[in-house]
Amino acid sequence: MQINLTERGDYYRGLLVLIRRDGSISEQERELMLKIGQDLDFDRRFCENAIDDLLKNPHIKAEPIQFSDRKTAKSFLQDALRLAMADGNLHPKELSWLQTIAEANGLDRSWIVLQAEKSGMRDR
């Protein structure tokens, strides 16, 4: 999928906000974030620094992200679900954030729950 630099930045920032929601970053989340950063063509050191500073960085905006098209929004939400479950737990704060993103992009909040259920993910 081809997306512009601004949307790639928003995509990555949205995922950073997601993993910050439960107050901890697991090693699985870290590794997946580094892979996604590479897929988005971001420098590995930039991604490592962003992850390392995430819990104490007040400058990362947590507003819902609006993508230019539904295809990108759905791709983001599917990556975000995988990321949210990387630590084995879909935290209620993570689910809430994803539902907010879904709504901001014209998708029903229940779309996230349905996607999680289809993937065998459970809210624990």
Order of alpha helices (4+ residues) and beta strands (2+ residues): alpha-alpha-alpha-alpha-alpha-alpha
